[in-house]
Amino acid sequence: MKRKLLSLALCLSLMATMVVGCGKTKETATTDSETKEETAQEETTTEETKGDTYKVYLITMDQMDQHWVNVDAGAKKAAGEAGNVDYKWLAPDVKDDAKQIECINNAVAGGANAILLAANGPDAVTSALEEAESAGVKIVYVDSAADYPAIQTLATDNEAAGKTAGTEMLKALETAGVKEGKIGIVNVNAATASCVARENGFRSAFEGTAFELLETQYGDGDAAKSKDIAANYITSGVVGIFGANEGSTVGIGNAIQEAGDTIVGVGFDKSDTILDLIKNGYLLATMAQNPDVMGYEGMKTAVNALSGADTGAETVDTGVSVITKEGL
């Protein structure tokens, strides 16, 4: 009898162990399944969070000016903050319409989703931009626009800034007791809209005065060419010279320094060389733009356009400030 009871007890114990064991196995299987499901959901969420990666190109007039380096710095900063931008800067070695068109075509061929463009001329790149837009590329202008529709233009109010430059020169001449005389103008070319607007604004500041503004000479934004032009102006007896961009401004400053004459030089853009020329008294002032803002805000606009977000106003004035020796 005792043996039967012992045998029955052993059987009951074994059955209990088996039930508990199956329960653990089932619980483990369920947990593994749920874990896999949760992991899959997390991976899907991560992919959705990543979103699309956009290819955005900055194409400037050239690579010579520090101005464009600063535009690039602003665009690069905004691209880094966005986190989903494959960013590249392309530019001709010199200001040349054909070379800039080649840059636009290369960007499109490289899979660009958007292009930040500082147009060398208003009309030359039209066909290239039409092809880019047909390929689905978004266009944003920084510094200088072309005569072709774009999402936004971020630039200085160039005509207003040019008038400010003229006013600064006029005040300096009048303070020095000079109330008449010839004034030279060194510009980039006759096609670059931003620089043409600066010249128009500069000329408007002298309307109604006794000063004679001479025929504009073009140096392609090259400092050496601009220096030669300015030297010829100095030989002809000018009392002031205006430079419409960085290279032009460096050129007139160097020419004034070399001539050793008391001539009022006023220009555009900010670079270490220009600031040194102002500090040493060879230039009166320069109209300092905000190229980093153009690049930074331009990149943000491009990303917003590509993601379907609001891009704001069609035209954004990025501002300008007057830098003189007193402000250094």
BALOBA-1460 file (C-alpha; in Angstrom, 3 decimals):
// residues 328
<rec num="1" residu="m" x="0.000" y="0.000" z="0.000"/>
<rec num="2" residu="k" x="2.793" y="2.335" z="0.918"/>
<rec num="3" residu="r" x="4.473" y="1.557" z="-2.367"/>
<rec num="4" residu="k" x="1.261" y="2.468" z="-4.272"/>
<rec num="5" residu="l" x="0.940" y="5.770" z="-2.406"/>
<rec num="6" residu="l" x="4.591" y="6.602" z="-3.065"/>
<rec num="7" residu="s" x="4.187" y="5.798" z="-6.724"/>
<rec num="8" residu="l" x="1.095" y="8.006" z="-6.994"/>
<rec num="9" residu="a" x="2.919" y="10.912" z="-5.322"/>
<rec num="10" residu="l" x="5.803" y="10.639" z="-7.749"/>
<rec num="11" residu="c" x="3.430" y="10.698" z="-10.723"/>
<rec num="12" residu="l" x="1.630" y="13.806" z="-9.463"/>
<rec num="13" residu="s" x="4.963" y="15.576" z="-8.900"/>
<rec num="14" residu="l" x="6.148" y="14.766" z="-12.411"/>
<rec num="15" residu="m" x="2.915" y="16.040" z="-13.985"/>
<rec num="16" residu="a" x="3.190" y="19.315" z="-12.075"/>
<rec num="17" residu="t" x="6.757" y="19.784" z="-13.303"/>
<rec num="18" residu="m" x="5.695" y="19.175" z="-16.918"/>
<rec num="19" residu="v" x="2.860" y="21.721" z="-16.714"/>
<rec num="20" residu="v" x="5.151" y="24.371" z="-15.262"/>
<rec num="21" residu="g" x="7.807" y="23.601" z="-17.900"/>
<rec num="22" residu="c" x="5.373" y="24.020" z="-20.857"/>
<rec num="23" residu="g" x="4.121" y="27.224" z="-19.324"/>
<rec num="24" residu="k" x="7.648" y="28.673" z="-19.294"/>
<rec num="25" residu="t" x="8.322" y="27.612" z="-22.857"/>
<rec num="26" residu="k" x="5.112" y="29.215" z="-24.119"/>
<rec num="27" residu="e" x="5.808" y="32.407" z="-22.170"/>
<rec num="28" residu="t" x="9.335" y="32.643" z="-23.630"/>
<rec num="29" residu="a" x="8.059" y="32.100" z="-27.165"/>
<rec num="30" residu="t" x="5.448" y="34.821" z="-26.746"/>
<rec num="31" residu="t" x="8.034" y="37.255" z="-25.377"/>
<rec num="32" residu="d" x="10.450" y="36.606" z="-28.286"/>
<rec num="33" residu="s" x="7.670" y="37.166" z="-30.795"/>
<rec num="34" residu="e" x="6.657" y="40.451" z="-29.173"/>
<rec num="35" residu="t" x="10.278" y="41.599" z="-29.026"/>
<rec num="36" residu="k" x="10.772" y="40.927" z="-32.742"/>
<rec num="37" residu="e" x="7.573" y="42.791" z="-33.528"/>
<rec num="38" residu="e" x="8.606" y="45.789" z="-31.417"/>
<rec num="39" residu="t" x="12.067" y="45.835" z="-33.020"/>
<rec num="40" residu="a" x="10.508" y="45.816" z="-36.491"/>
<rec num="41" residu="q" x="8.233" y="48.704" z="-35.520"/>
<rec num="42" residu="e" x="11.196" y="50.672" z="-34.152"/>
<rec num="43" residu="e" x="13.170" y="50.127" z="-37.367"/>
<rec num="44" residu="t" x="10.211" y="51.293" z="-39.464"/>
<rec num="45" residu="t" x="9.795" y="54.386" z="-37.285"/>
<rec num="46" residu="t" x="13.516" y="55.147" z="-37.580"/>
<rec num="47" residu="e" x="13.343" y="54.947" z="-41.380"/>
<rec num="48" residu="e" x="10.336" y="57.241" z="-41.434"/>
<rec num="49" residu="t" x="12.129" y="59.712" z="-39.156"/>
<rec num="50" residu="k" x="15.169" y="59.820" z="-41.417"/>
<rec num="51" residu="g" x="13.114" y="61.182" z="-44.319"/>
<rec num="52" residu="d" x="14.546" y="61.998" z="-47.736"/>
<rec num="53" residu="t" x="18.098" y="63.142" z="-48.388"/>
<rec num="54" residu="y" x="18.291" y="66.140" z="-50.697"/>
<rec num="55" residu="k" x="21.112" y="67.056" z="-53.070"/>
<rec num="56" residu="v" x="21.606" y="70.815" z="-53.045"/>
<rec num="57" residu="y" x="24.242" y="72.663" z="-55.094"/>
<rec num="58" residu="l" x="25.515" y="76.223" z="-54.650"/>
<rec num="59" residu="i" x="26.648" y="77.755" z="-57.952"/>
<rec num="60" residu="t" x="28.317" y="81.165" z="-57.692"/>
<rec num="61" residu="m" x="29.813" y="83.531" z="-60.282"/>
<rec num="62" residu="d" x="33.357" y="82.435" z="-59.531"/>
<rec num="63" residu="q" x="35.633" y="81.147" z="-56.774"/>
<rec num="64" residu="m" x="37.877" y="84.220" z="-56.549"/>
<rec num="65" residu="d" x="36.038" y="86.451" z="-54.115"/>
<rec num="66" residu="q" x="35.895" y="85.988" z="-50.360"/>
<rec num="67" residu="h" x="32.255" y="87.008" z="-50.729"/>
<rec num="68" residu="w" x="31.441" y="83.628" z="-52.316"/>
<rec num="69" residu="v" x="33.460" y="81.768" z="-49.680"/>
<rec num="70" residu="n" x="31.173" y="83.341" z="-47.086"/>
<rec num="71" residu="v" x="28.038" y="82.400" z="-49.046"/>
<rec num="72" residu="d" x="29.350" y="78.826" z="-49.087"/>
<rec num="73" residu="a" x="30.008" y="78.927" z="-45.337"/>
<rec num="74" residu="g" x="26.413" y="79.977" z="-44.641"/>
<rec num="75" residu="a" x="24.955" y="77.317" z="-46.928"/>
<rec num="76" residu="k" x="27.199" y="74.640" z="-45.434"/>
<rec num="77" residu="k" x="26.130" y="75.575" z="-41.896"/>
<rec num="78" residu="a" x="22.413" y="75.329" z="-42.755"/>
<rec num="79" residu="a" x="22.967" y="72.020" z="-44.562"/>
<rec num="80" residu="g" x="24.659" y="70.614" z="-41.466"/>
<rec num="81" residu="e" x="21.789" y="71.741" z="-39.264"/>
<rec num="82" residu="a" x="19.233" y="70.172" z="-41.601"/>
<rec num="83" residu="g" x="21.013" y="66.822" z="-41.372"/>
<rec num="84" residu="n" x="19.550" y="65.423" z="-44.576"/>
<rec num="85" residu="v" x="21.362" y="67.492" z="-47.214"/>
<rec num="86" residu="d" x="24.104" y="66.319" z="-49.558"/>
<rec num="87" residu="y" x="25.693" y="69.714" z="-50.281"/>
<rec num="88" residu="k" x="28.212" y="70.774" z="-52.932"/>
<rec num="89" residu="w" x="29.641" y="74.106" z="-54.104"/>
<rec num="90" residu="l" x="30.364" y="74.476" z="-57.809"/>
<rec num="91" residu="a" x="31.706" y="77.604" z="-59.502"/>
<rec num="92" residu="p" x="33.756" y="78.676" z="-62.522"/>
<rec num="93" residu="d" x="37.331" y="79.804" z="-61.903"/>
<rec num="94" residu="v" x="36.422" y="83.176" z="-63.451"/>
<rec num="95" residu="k" x="33.188" y="85.007" z="-64.256"/>
<rec num="96" residu="d" x="32.104" y="83.357" z="-67.481"/>
<rec num="97" residu="d" x="28.568" y="82.616" z="-68.690"/>
<rec num="98" residu="a" x="29.498" y="79.442" z="-70.573"/>
<rec num="99" residu="k" x="31.357" y="78.032" z="-67.554"/>
<rec num="100" residu="q" x="28.467" y="78.838" z="-65.222"/>
<rec num="101" residu="i" x="26.034" y="77.107" z="-67.597"/>
<rec num="102" residu="e" x="28.325" y="74.070" z="-67.504"/>
<rec num="103" residu="c" x="28.147" y="74.113" z="-63.694"/>
<rec num="104" residu="i" x="24.334" y="74.164" z="-63.805"/>
<rec num="105" residu="n" x="24.266" y="71.269" z="-66.273"/>
<rec num="106" residu="n" x="26.715" y="69.287" z="-64.143"/>
<rec num="107" residu="a" x="24.571" y="69.829" z="-61.061"/>
<rec num="108" residu="v" x="21.477" y="68.551" z="-62.863"/>
<rec num="109" residu="a" x="23.409" y="65.541" z="-64.185"/>
<rec num="110" residu="g" x="24.637" y="64.913" z="-60.640"/>
<rec num="111" residu="g" x="21.073" y="64.530" z="-59.404"/>
<rec num="112" residu="a" x="20.516" y="67.965" z="-57.868"/>
<rec num="113" residu="n" x="17.171" y="68.472" z="-56.147"/>
<rec num="114" residu="a" x="17.808" y="72.190" z="-55.709"/>
<rec num="115" residu="i" x="20.295" y="74.819" z="-56.862"/>
<rec num="116" residu="l" x="21.295" y="78.001" z="-55.039"/>
<rec num="117" residu="l" x="22.423" y="80.278" z="-57.856"/>
<rec num="118" residu="a" x="24.237" y="83.611" z="-58.045"/>
<rec num="119" residu="a" x="23.662" y="84.350" z="-61.729"/>
<rec num="120" residu="n" x="26.549" y="85.887" z="-63.633"/>
<rec num="121" residu="g" x="24.104" y="87.480" z="-66.074"/>
<rec num="122" residu="p" x="20.304" y="87.742" z="-66.182"/>
<rec num="123" residu="d" x="19.724" y="86.074" z="-69.552"/>
<rec num="124" residu="a" x="22.647" y="83.785" z="-70.375"/>
<rec num="125" residu="v" x="21.609" y="80.921" z="-68.087"/>
<rec num="126" residu="t" x="17.886" y="80.897" z="-68.997"/>
<rec num="127" residu="s" x="17.969" y="77.765" z="-71.153"/>
<rec num="128" residu="a" x="20.007" y="75.877" z="-68.570"/>
<rec num="129" residu="l" x="17.530" y="76.846" z="-65.844"/>
<rec num="130" residu="e" x="14.580" y="75.768" z="-68.004"/>
<rec num="131" residu="e" x="16.179" y="72.337" z="-68.396"/>
<rec num="132" residu="a" x="16.912" y="72.181" z="-64.681"/>
<rec num="133" residu="e" x="13.323" y="72.997" z="-63.766"/>
<rec num="134" residu="s" x="12.065" y="70.414" z="-66.282"/>
<rec num="135" residu="a" x="14.180" y="67.861" z="-64.402"/>
<rec num="136" residu="g" x="12.392" y="68.838" z="-61.173"/>
<rec num="137" residu="v" x="15.162" y="71.012" z="-59.738"/>
<rec num="138" residu="k" x="14.141" y="73.860" z="-57.394"/>
<rec num="139" residu="i" x="15.839" y="77.219" z="-58.044"/>
<rec num="140" residu="v" x="16.767" y="79.736" z="-55.322"/>
<rec num="141" residu="y" x="18.764" y="82.891" z="-56.075"/>
<rec num="142" residu="v" x="21.460" y="84.158" z="-53.716"/>
<rec num="143" residu="d" x="23.059" y="87.583" z="-54.280"/>
<rec num="144" residu="s" x="22.166" y="87.923" z="-57.967"/>
<rec num="145" residu="a" x="19.070" y="86.723" z="-59.808"/>
<rec num="146" residu="a" x="18.533" y="85.742" z="-63.424"/>
<rec num="147" residu="d" x="15.472" y="86.708" z="-65.473"/>
<rec num="148" residu="y" x="13.823" y="83.390" z="-64.763"/>
<rec num="149" residu="p" x="11.239" y="82.517" z="-62.068"/>
<rec num="150" residu="a" x="12.590" y="81.102" z="-58.814"/>
<rec num="151" residu="i" x="11.239" y="80.165" z="-55.407"/>
<rec num="152" residu="q" x="13.038" y="83.033" z="-53.702"/>
<rec num="153" residu="t" x="15.738" y="85.668" z="-54.180"/>
<rec num="154" residu="l" x="17.954" y="86.480" z="-51.181"/>
<rec num="155" residu="a" x="20.063" y="89.550" z="-51.885"/>
<rec num="156" residu="t" x="21.057" y="93.039" z="-50.891"/>
<rec num="157" residu="d" x="18.799" y="95.861" z="-52.020"/>
<rec num="158" residu="n" x="21.602" y="96.767" z="-54.398"/>
<rec num="159" residu="e" x="20.234" y="100.019" z="-55.750"/>
<rec num="160" residu="a" x="19.618" y="101.373" z="-52.247"/>
<rec num="161" residu="a" x="23.077" y="100.227" z="-51.136"/>
<rec num="162" residu="g" x="24.642" y="101.842" z="-54.206"/>
<rec num="163" residu="k" x="22.956" y="105.130" z="-53.351"/>
<rec num="164" residu="t" x="24.334" y="104.856" z="-49.809"/>
<rec num="165" residu="a" x="27.824" y="104.411" z="-51.287"/>
<rec num="166" residu="g" x="27.327" y="107.552" z="-53.381"/>
<rec num="167" residu="t" x="26.068" y="109.514" z="-50.392"/>
<rec num="168" residu="e" x="29.128" y="108.484" z="-48.347"/>
<rec num="169" residu="m" x="31.463" y="109.683" z="-51.102"/>
<rec num="170" residu="l" x="29.554" y="112.914" z="-51.579"/>
<rec num="171" residu="k" x="29.696" y="113.720" z="-47.866"/>
<rec num="172" residu="a" x="33.445" y="113.074" z="-47.746"/>
<rec num="173" residu="l" x="34.098" y="115.275" z="-50.774"/>
<rec num="174" residu="e" x="31.992" y="118.130" z="-49.436"/>
<rec num="175" residu="t" x="33.664" y="117.846" z="-46.011"/>
<rec num="176" residu="a" x="37.007" y="118.204" z="-47.798"/>
<rec num="177" residu="g" x="35.712" y="121.314" z="-49.576"/>
<rec num="178" residu="v" x="35.425" y="119.569" z="-52.961"/>
<rec num="179" residu="k" x="32.168" y="120.577" z="-54.650"/>
<rec num="180" residu="e" x="32.863" y="119.557" z="-58.234"/>
<rec num="181" residu="g" x="35.064" y="117.230" z="-60.240"/>
<rec num="182" residu="k" x="35.135" y="113.961" z="-62.163"/>
<rec num="183" residu="i" x="34.223" y="110.599" z="-60.634"/>
<rec num="184" residu="g" x="35.135" y="107.207" z="-62.088"/>
<rec num="185" residu="i" x="33.166" y="103.976" z="-61.834"/>
<rec num="186" residu="v" x="34.704" y="100.495" z="-62.064"/>
<rec num="187" residu="n" x="32.075" y="97.791" z="-62.547"/>
<rec num="188" residu="v" x="32.154" y="94.068" z="-63.278"/>
<rec num="189" residu="n" x="30.290" y="93.985" z="-66.595"/>
<rec num="190" residu="a" x="27.167" y="95.427" z="-68.164"/>
<rec num="191" residu="a" x="25.096" y="92.273" z="-67.586"/>
<rec num="192" residu="t" x="25.369" y="91.347" z="-63.891"/>
<rec num="193" residu="a" x="22.088" y="92.693" z="-62.518"/>
<rec num="194" residu="s" x="23.241" y="93.207" z="-58.923"/>
<rec num="195" residu="c" x="26.256" y="95.305" z="-59.914"/>
<rec num="196" residu="v" x="24.299" y="97.299" z="-62.499"/>
<rec num="197" residu="a" x="21.763" y="98.154" z="-59.768"/>
<rec num="198" residu="r" x="24.583" y="99.293" z="-57.476"/>
<rec num="199" residu="e" x="25.922" y="101.591" z="-60.159"/>
<rec num="200" residu="n" x="22.457" y="103.027" z="-60.826"/>
<rec num="201" residu="g" x="22.021" y="103.744" z="-57.127"/>
<rec num="202" residu="f" x="25.481" y="105.307" z="-56.898"/>
<rec num="203" residu="r" x="24.825" y="107.615" z="-59.855"/>
<rec num="204" residu="s" x="21.479" y="108.689" z="-58.402"/>
<rec num="205" residu="a" x="23.224" y="110.101" z="-55.305"/>
<rec num="206" residu="f" x="24.967" y="112.726" z="-57.471"/>
<rec num="207" residu="e" x="21.909" y="113.938" z="-59.347"/>
<rec num="208" residu="g" x="21.650" y="117.716" z="-59.117"/>
<rec num="209" residu="t" x="25.293" y="118.193" z="-58.093"/>
<rec num="210" residu="a" x="28.180" y="119.732" z="-60.038"/>
<rec num="211" residu="f" x="30.119" y="116.455" z="-60.128"/>
<rec num="212" residu="e" x="30.693" y="114.710" z="-63.475"/>
<rec num="213" residu="l" x="30.299" y="110.926" z="-63.429"/>
<rec num="214" residu="l" x="32.465" y="109.446" z="-66.164"/>
<rec num="215" residu="e" x="31.600" y="106.553" z="-68.433"/>
<rec num="216" residu="t" x="31.742" y="103.241" z="-66.596"/>
<rec num="217" residu="q" x="34.725" y="100.969" z="-67.221"/>
<rec num="218" residu="y" x="34.512" y="97.176" z="-66.749"/>
<rec num="219" residu="g" x="37.155" y="94.989" z="-65.148"/>
<rec num="220" residu="d" x="35.293" y="91.647" z="-64.873"/>
<rec num="221" residu="g" x="35.642" y="91.790" z="-61.104"/>
<rec num="222" residu="d" x="39.370" y="91.153" z="-61.482"/>
<rec num="223" residu="a" x="41.503" y="93.168" z="-59.050"/>
<rec num="224" residu="a" x="44.441" y="93.601" z="-61.445"/>
<rec num="225" residu="k" x="42.265" y="94.780" z="-64.341"/>
<rec num="226" residu="s" x="40.325" y="97.063" z="-62.020"/>
<rec num="227" residu="k" x="43.556" y="98.572" z="-60.719"/>
<rec num="228" residu="d" x="44.652" y="99.468" z="-64.262"/>
<rec num="229" residu="i" x="41.275" y="101.074" z="-64.966"/>
<rec num="230" residu="a" x="41.420" y="103.044" z="-61.707"/>
<rec num="231" residu="a" x="44.983" y="104.176" z="-62.483"/>
<rec num="232" residu="n" x="43.775" y="105.603" z="-65.802"/>
<rec num="233" residu="y" x="40.963" y="107.419" z="-63.985"/>
<rec num="234" residu="i" x="43.499" y="108.872" z="-61.549"/>
<rec num="235" residu="t" x="45.659" y="110.074" z="-64.441"/>
<rec num="236" residu="s" x="42.620" y="111.867" z="-65.875"/>
<rec num="237" residu="g" x="42.207" y="113.786" z="-62.613"/>
<rec num="238" residu="v" x="39.231" y="112.231" z="-60.849"/>
<rec num="239" residu="v" x="38.330" y="113.193" z="-57.288"/>
<rec num="240" residu="g" x="36.622" y="109.891" z="-56.489"/>
<rec num="241" residu="i" x="36.273" y="106.298" z="-57.733"/>
<rec num="242" residu="f" x="33.539" y="103.752" z="-57.027"/>
<rec num="243" residu="g" x="34.060" y="99.978" z="-57.165"/>
<rec num="244" residu="a" x="30.960" y="97.818" z="-57.656"/>
<rec num="245" residu="n" x="32.203" y="94.529" z="-56.185"/>
<rec num="246" residu="e" x="35.064" y="92.978" z="-54.227"/>
<rec num="247" residu="g" x="37.588" y="92.727" z="-57.057"/>
<rec num="248" residu="s" x="36.749" y="96.214" z="-58.325"/>
<rec num="249" residu="t" x="37.094" y="97.654" z="-54.827"/>
<rec num="250" residu="v" x="40.463" y="96.008" z="-54.195"/>
<rec num="251" residu="g" x="41.639" y="97.320" z="-57.570"/>
<rec num="252" residu="i" x="40.707" y="100.950" z="-56.921"/>
<rec num="253" residu="g" x="42.177" y="100.820" z="-53.400"/>
<rec num="254" residu="n" x="45.478" y="99.493" z="-54.718"/>
<rec num="255" residu="a" x="45.560" y="102.129" z="-57.453"/>
<rec num="256" residu="i" x="44.931" y="104.949" z="-54.961"/>
<rec num="257" residu="q" x="47.641" y="103.550" z="-52.688"/>
<rec num="258" residu="e" x="50.126" y="103.361" z="-55.540"/>
<rec num="259" residu="a" x="49.318" y="106.860" z="-56.825"/>
<rec num="260" residu="g" x="49.587" y="108.414" z="-53.383"/>
<rec num="261" residu="d" x="46.864" y="110.919" z="-54.271"/>
<rec num="262" residu="t" x="44.022" y="112.106" z="-52.070"/>
<rec num="263" residu="i" x="41.153" y="110.451" z="-53.889"/>
<rec num="264" residu="v" x="37.956" y="109.221" z="-52.278"/>
<rec num="265" residu="g" x="37.481" y="105.515" z="-52.939"/>
<rec num="266" residu="v" x="34.239" y="103.753" z="-52.033"/>
<rec num="267" residu="g" x="33.391" y="100.143" z="-52.826"/>
<rec num="268" residu="f" x="31.377" y="97.016" z="-52.163"/>
<rec num="269" residu="d" x="31.897" y="93.815" z="-50.194"/>
<rec num="270" residu="k" x="34.117" y="92.908" z="-47.271"/>
<rec num="271" residu="s" x="37.401" y="91.043" z="-47.366"/>
<rec num="272" residu="d" x="40.616" y="91.184" z="-45.364"/>
<rec num="273" residu="t" x="42.300" y="93.128" z="-48.177"/>
<rec num="274" residu="i" x="39.497" y="95.694" z="-48.375"/>
<rec num="275" residu="l" x="39.495" y="96.165" z="-44.610"/>
<rec num="276" residu="d" x="43.274" y="96.756" z="-44.664"/>
<rec num="277" residu="l" x="42.871" y="99.347" z="-47.422"/>
<rec num="278" residu="i" x="40.251" y="101.153" z="-45.341"/>
<rec num="279" residu="k" x="42.353" y="100.923" z="-42.189"/>
<rec num="280" residu="n" x="45.342" y="102.443" z="-43.992"/>
<rec num="281" residu="g" x="43.280" y="105.269" z="-45.489"/>
<rec num="282" residu="y" x="43.304" y="104.237" z="-49.155"/>
<rec num="283" residu="l" x="39.554" y="103.570" z="-49.206"/>
<rec num="284" residu="l" x="36.937" y="105.669" z="-47.451"/>
<rec num="285" residu="a" x="34.297" y="102.981" z="-47.038"/>
<rec num="286" residu="t" x="32.813" y="99.758" z="-48.316"/>
<rec num="287" residu="m" x="29.234" y="98.526" z="-48.407"/>
<rec num="288" residu="a" x="29.433" y="95.242" z="-46.506"/>
<rec num="289" residu="q" x="26.806" y="92.710" z="-47.510"/>
<rec num="290" residu="n" x="25.812" y="89.631" z="-45.524"/>
<rec num="291" residu="p" x="26.808" y="86.748" z="-47.829"/>
<rec num="292" residu="d" x="26.702" y="84.185" z="-45.010"/>
<rec num="293" residu="v" x="23.049" y="85.094" z="-44.448"/>
<rec num="294" residu="m" x="22.333" y="84.645" z="-48.169"/>
<rec num="295" residu="g" x="23.810" y="81.142" z="-48.114"/>
<rec num="296" residu="y" x="22.285" y="80.130" z="-44.788"/>
<rec num="297" residu="e" x="18.755" y="81.350" z="-45.483"/>
<rec num="298" residu="g" x="18.947" y="80.214" z="-49.095"/>
<rec num="299" residu="m" x="19.694" y="76.655" z="-47.991"/>
<rec num="300" residu="k" x="16.813" y="76.728" z="-45.514"/>
<rec num="301" residu="t" x="14.492" y="77.921" z="-48.287"/>
<rec num="302" residu="a" x="15.642" y="75.106" z="-50.583"/>
<rec num="303" residu="v" x="15.037" y="72.465" z="-47.901"/>
<rec num="304" residu="n" x="11.600" y="73.911" z="-47.106"/>
<rec num="305" residu="a" x="10.666" y="73.886" z="-50.789"/>
<rec num="306" residu="l" x="11.775" y="70.263" z="-51.181"/>
<rec num="307" residu="s" x="9.929" y="69.123" z="-48.060"/>
<rec num="308" residu="g" x="6.740" y="71.006" z="-48.940"/>
<rec num="309" residu="a" x="7.060" y="73.583" z="-46.154"/>
<rec num="310" residu="d" x="6.410" y="77.328" z="-46.445"/>
<rec num="311" residu="t" x="9.228" y="79.240" z="-48.167"/>
<rec num="312" residu="g" x="8.136" y="82.757" z="-47.244"/>
<rec num="313" residu="a" x="8.423" y="85.901" z="-49.374"/>
<rec num="314" residu="e" x="9.710" y="85.782" z="-52.951"/>
<rec num="315" residu="t" x="12.300" y="88.498" z="-52.217"/>
<rec num="316" residu="v" x="14.358" y="88.820" z="-49.036"/>
<rec num="317" residu="d" x="16.642" y="91.806" z="-48.390"/>
<rec num="318" residu="t" x="19.673" y="90.414" z="-46.553"/>
<rec num="319" residu="g" x="20.895" y="93.870" z="-45.557"/>
<rec num="320" residu="v" x="24.065" y="95.950" z="-45.860"/>
<rec num="321" residu="s" x="26.218" y="98.009" z="-43.507"/>
<rec num="322" residu="v" x="28.733" y="100.800" z="-44.114"/>
<rec num="323" residu="i" x="32.266" y="100.044" z="-42.918"/>
<rec num="324" residu="t" x="34.648" y="102.971" z="-42.449"/>
<rec num="325" residu="k" x="37.972" y="103.383" z="-40.668"/>
<rec num="326" residu="e" x="36.182" y="104.595" z="-37.549"/>
<rec num="327" residu="g" x="34.223" y="101.349" z="-37.388"/>
<rec num="328" residu="l" x="37.240" y="99.057" z="-37.516"/>
